[in-house]
């Protein structure tokens, strides 16, 4: 679920709770009851937003660490491949040099 959907759900819950509190409050203490209910809803929204923020941070860390490990693995693999190619080229050069010396009867 992405951030937009979560925020939409949080705002919908806030509005629903606020309207529910207003509908249930009595005439005499309506102002104070609505104020307390709105405060409680605000705390709930803040707690939800904090939880979403923590979850987002956790996912971002996991993705970042995974990318780092993948990059390191690719880098090490490329290094090993480069060394192997270098060794192969050197062995090829040595074999060619040895063959040319044999053809022209020159000692190693």
C-alpha positions in Angstrom: 0.0 0.0 0.0 1.5 3.3 -1.0 1.6 6.6 1.0 -1.3 8.2 -0.8 -3.6 5.4 0.0 -2.6 5.3 3.6 -3.0 9.1 4.0 -6.4 8.9 2.4 -7.5 6.1 4.8 -6.2 8.1 7.8 -8.1 11.3 6.7 -11.2 9.3 6.1 -11.0 7.7 9.6 -10.4 11.1 11.1 -13.4 12.6 9.4 -15.6 9.6 10.3 -14.5 9.8 14.0 -15.1 13.5 14.1 -18.6 13.3 12.6 -19.4 10.3 14.9 -18.3 12.2 17.9 -20.3 15.3 16.9 -23.4 13.2 16.3 -23.1 11.4 19.7 -22.4 14.5 21.9 -25.2 16.1 23.9 -26.2 19.8 23.6 -25.0 20.9 27.0 -21.4 19.6 26.8 -21.1 19.4 23.0 -18.2 21.9 22.7 -16.0 20.1 25.3 -16.9 16.6 24.0 -16.1 17.5 20.4 -12.9 19.1 21.5 -11.8 16.0 23.4 -12.9 13.7 20.6 -11.1 15.8 18.0 -8.0 15.7 20.2 -8.2 11.9 20.5 -8.6 11.6 16.8 -5.7 13.9 16.2 -3.5 11.7 18.4 -4.7 8.6 16.5 -3.8 10.2 13.2 -0.4 11.2 14.5 0.3 7.7 15.8 -0.8 6.3 12.5 1.4 8.7 10.5 4.3 7.9 12.8 3.8 4.2 12.2 3.7 4.8 8.4 6.9 6.8 8.7 8.7 4.1 10.6 7.6 1.5 8.1 8.7 3.6 5.2 12.1 4.1 6.9 12.4 0.4 7.5 11.6 -0.5 3.9 14.0 2.2 2.6 16.8 0.8 4.7 16.2 -2.7 3.4 16.2 -1.6 -0.2 19.3 0.5 0.3 21.2 -2.3 2.0 20.1 -4.8 -0.7 21.3 -2.4 -3.4 24.6 -2.0 -1.7 25.1 -5.8 -1.4 24.1 -6.3 -5.0 26.5 -3.6 -6.2 29.3 -5.1 -4.1 28.7 -8.6 -5.5 28.6 -7.3 -9.0 31.8 -5.3 -8.5 33.6 -8.3 -7.0 32.4 -10.5 -9.8 33.7 -8.0 -12.4 37.0 -7.8 -10.7 37.4 -11.6 -10.7 36.4 -11.7 -14.4 38.9 -9.0 -15.3 41.7 -10.8 -13.5 40.8 -14.1 -15.2 40.8 -12.4 -18.6 44.1 -10.8 -17.9 45.6 -14.2 -16.9 44.1 -15.8 -20.0 45.6 -13.1 -22.2 49.0 -13.6 -20.5 48.9 -17.3 -21.0 47.9 -16.9 -24.6 50.8 -14.5 -25.2 53.2 -16.9 -23.6 52.0 -19.8 -25.7 52.2 -17.7 -28.9 55.7 -16.5 -28.0 56.8 -20.1 -27.3 55.4 -21.3 -30.6 57.1 -18.6 -32.6 60.4 -19.4 -31.0 60.0 -23.1 -31.8 59.2 -22.2 -35.4 62.3 -20.1 -35.8 64.5 -22.5 -33.7 65.3 -20.1 -31.0 65.5 -21.3 -27.4 63.3 -20.0 -24.6 
